[in-house]
Amino acid sequence: MPCPKCGSTNLIKIEDKSTILTYVAHTPVYAKKYKCLDCGYEWRPKEEEKT
């Protein structure tokens, strides 16, 4: 999956601290998002936004 802004494939998957999915043992489980290491753009894939 390339970066939608610059097309780079130099990406990492990070926690999206703005979206808590659930709690496990009183600890939040966050959604994931991608960050482009070339241009810095961050996004959540469309299929994950629907959940």
Sequence and secondary structure as in RCSB ss.txt:
>XXXX:A:sequence
MPCPKCGSTNLIKIEDKSTILTYVAHTPVYAKKYKCLDCGYEWRPKEEEKT
>XXXX:A:secstr
   TTT    EEEEEEEEEEEEEETTEEEEEEEEEETTT  EE  HHHHT 
